């Protein structure tokens, strides 16, 4: 076997990406502190043709060199918007018929491997602060709470890792 060269990967151009049909997934970042995590979420969102990223609260916005370091240009492809208050955004998304799923450890959470997607449904996935997680008021307002099963000694995963796991899972379940 031979590793492929970048030129052999048949990736979309920036213009083709912007015109491409997007996956019915929106990412909401609730008060993310790490600029590297933000950049990683942009890169993951580019990989799976995510419709949009909402950057909320203290979450930094592009352009910023530390976001760019991990985003590798995906801030130019993925549609994004800053919204100051996460709960206001959640209520707006829900009013538009978008199903809001907070990724958190909470009572009555659905394990990711048991989560069934609804066809013809758009999802907003909320990922929370590196220390405090998703804000309680956002958890309470969510349509569903999804928990990533973990079997080791640690209680959480890095937010960019969580985003990659959950996004890939929903992307696959939606049949893309």
C-alpha positions as CSV (number, residue, x, y, z in Angstrom):
1,X,0.0,0.0,0.0
2,X,1.0,3.5,-0.7
3,X,0.0,6.7,1.1
4,X,-1.9,9.1,-1.1
5,X,-0.6,12.5,-2.0
6,X,-2.8,15.5,-1.1
7,X,-3.3,16.0,-4.8
8,X,-4.9,12.5,-5.1
9,X,-7.5,13.1,-2.4
10,X,-10.0,14.9,-4.6
11,X,-10.9,17.4,-2.0
12,X,-13.4,20.3,-2.7
13,X,-12.1,23.7,-3.5
14,X,-13.3,26.5,-1.2
15,X,-15.9,27.6,-3.7
16,X,-17.1,24.0,-4.3
17,X,-17.3,23.5,-0.5
18,X,-19.5,26.7,-0.1
19,X,-21.8,25.4,-2.9
20,X,-22.0,21.8,-1.6
21,X,-25.1,20.4,0.1
22,X,-24.4,20.5,3.8
23,X,-25.0,17.9,6.5
24,X,-28.0,18.8,8.6
25,X,-25.9,19.4,11.7
26,X,-25.1,22.7,13.4
27,X,-22.4,22.9,16.0
28,X,-22.9,25.2,19.0
29,X,-19.8,26.0,21.2
30,X,-20.9,27.2,24.7
31,X,-18.2,29.2,26.3
32,X,-15.1,27.4,24.9
33,X,-11.9,28.7,26.4
34,X,-9.2,27.0,24.2
35,X,-8.5,28.6,20.9
36,X,-6.9,25.3,19.7
37,X,-10.2,23.5,20.5
38,X,-12.1,26.1,18.5
39,X,-9.8,25.6,15.6
40,X,-10.1,21.8,15.8
41,X,-13.9,22.0,15.8
42,X,-13.7,24.1,12.6
43,X,-11.5,21.5,11.0
44,X,-13.9,18.7,12.0
45,X,-16.8,20.7,10.7
46,X,-15.1,21.1,7.4
47,X,-14.5,17.4,7.1
48,X,-18.1,16.5,7.6
49,X,-19.7,19.4,5.6
50,X,-21.3,20.9,8.8
51,X,-23.9,23.5,8.0
52,X,-22.8,26.1,10.5
53,X,-20.9,26.7,13.8
54,X,-22.2,29.1,16.4
55,X,-19.6,30.6,18.7
56,X,-21.2,31.7,22.0
57,X,-20.3,33.6,25.1
58,X,-16.5,33.7,25.8
59,X,-15.8,31.5,22.7
60,X,-13.2,33.4,20.6
61,X,-13.9,34.1,16.9
62,X,-11.7,34.0,13.8
63,X,-9.4,35.5,12.7
64,X,-6.9,34.5,15.4
65,X,-3.6,32.9,15.0
66,X,-4.2,30.2,17.6
67,X,-7.5,29.2,16.0
68,X,-5.9,29.2,12.6
69,X,-3.1,26.9,13.8
70,X,-5.5,24.0,14.2
71,X,-8.3,25.1,11.8
72,X,-5.9,25.0,8.8
73,X,-8.0,27.3,6.7
74,X,-11.4,25.8,7.6
75,X,-12.5,29.2,9.1
76,X,-12.7,30.3,5.5
77,X,-15.0,27.4,4.4
78,X,-17.3,26.6,7.3
79,X,-20.1,29.2,7.9
80,X,-20.0,30.6,11.4
81,X,-21.6,33.2,13.5
82,X,-21.0,34.7,17.0
83,X,-24.0,34.8,19.4
84,X,-23.5,36.2,22.9
85,X,-26.1,34.2,24.8
86,X,-26.2,30.5,24.2
87,X,-29.7,30.0,25.7
88,X,-31.2,32.7,23.4
89,X,-29.6,30.8,20.4
90,X,-31.0,27.5,21.7
91,X,-34.5,28.9,21.9
92,X,-34.2,30.4,18.4
93,X,-33.0,27.1,16.9
94,X,-35.8,25.2,18.6
95,X,-38.4,27.7,17.3
96,X,-37.0,26.9,13.8
97,X,-37.7,23.2,14.3
98,X,-34.1,22.3,14.9
99,X,-33.5,19.5,17.5
100,X,-31.1,20.6,20.1
101,X,-28.8,18.0,21.6
102,X,-26.4,18.9,24.4
103,X,-23.4,16.6,24.7
104,X,-23.1,16.2,28.4
105,X,-23.3,13.8,31.4
106,X,-26.7,14.3,32.9
107,X,-29.6,12.5,34.4
108,X,-31.6,10.5,31.8
109,X,-28.9,11.2,29.1
110,X,-29.1,8.9,26.0
111,X,-25.8,7.1,25.4
112,X,-24.4,8.0,22.0
113,X,-24.4,4.3,20.8
114,X,-28.2,4.1,21.7
115,X,-29.1,7.5,20.1
116,X,-31.3,7.1,17.0
117,X,-31.4,10.0,14.5
118,X,-34.6,11.0,13.0
119,X,-34.5,11.3,9.2
120,X,-35.3,14.7,7.8
121,X,-34.3,16.4,11.1
122,X,-31.7,19.0,11.6
123,X,-29.6,18.8,14.7
124,X,-27.8,21.4,16.7
125,X,-25.1,19.8,18.8
126,X,-24.0,21.8,21.9
127,X,-20.5,21.3,23.3
128,X,-19.6,23.0,26.5
129,X,-16.8,24.7,28.4
130,X,-13.7,22.6,29.1
131,X,-14.2,22.8,32.9
132,X,-17.9,23.4,33.5
133,X,-19.4,21.6,30.5
134,X,-22.6,22.8,28.8
135,X,-24.4,25.4,30.9
136,X,-27.2,24.0,33.1
137,X,-29.8,26.3,31.5
138,X,-28.9,25.0,28.1
139,X,-29.0,21.4,29.3
140,X,-32.5,22.0,30.7
141,X,-33.7,23.6,27.4
142,X,-32.3,20.9,25.2
143,X,-34.5,18.4,23.4
144,X,-32.1,15.5,24.2
145,X,-28.9,15.0,26.1
146,X,-26.3,12.7,24.5
147,X,-23.5,11.2,26.5
148,X,-20.4,9.6,25.1
149,X,-19.9,6.2,26.8
150,X,-16.5,6.1,28.7
151,X,-15.1,3.1,30.4
152,X,-11.8,4.3,31.9
153,X,-10.9,6.3,35.0
154,X,-11.4,9.8,33.6
155,X,-14.7,11.6,33.6
156,X,-14.6,13.6,30.4
157,X,-13.0,13.9,26.9
158,X,-11.5,17.0,25.4
159,X,-14.2,19.1,23.7
160,X,-12.6,18.8,20.2
161,X,-12.4,15.0,20.6
162,X,-16.0,14.9,21.8
163,X,-17.1,17.0,18.7
164,X,-15.3,14.6,16.4
165,X,-16.8,11.5,17.9
166,X,-20.4,12.8,18.0
167,X,-20.2,14.5,14.6
168,X,-18.9,11.3,13.0
169,X,-21.6,9.2,14.7
170,X,-24.5,11.4,13.6
171,X,-23.0,11.9,10.1
172,X,-22.9,8.1,9.7
173,X,-26.3,7.5,11.2
174,X,-27.8,10.1,8.9
175,X,-26.4,8.1,6.0
176,X,-23.8,10.4,4.5
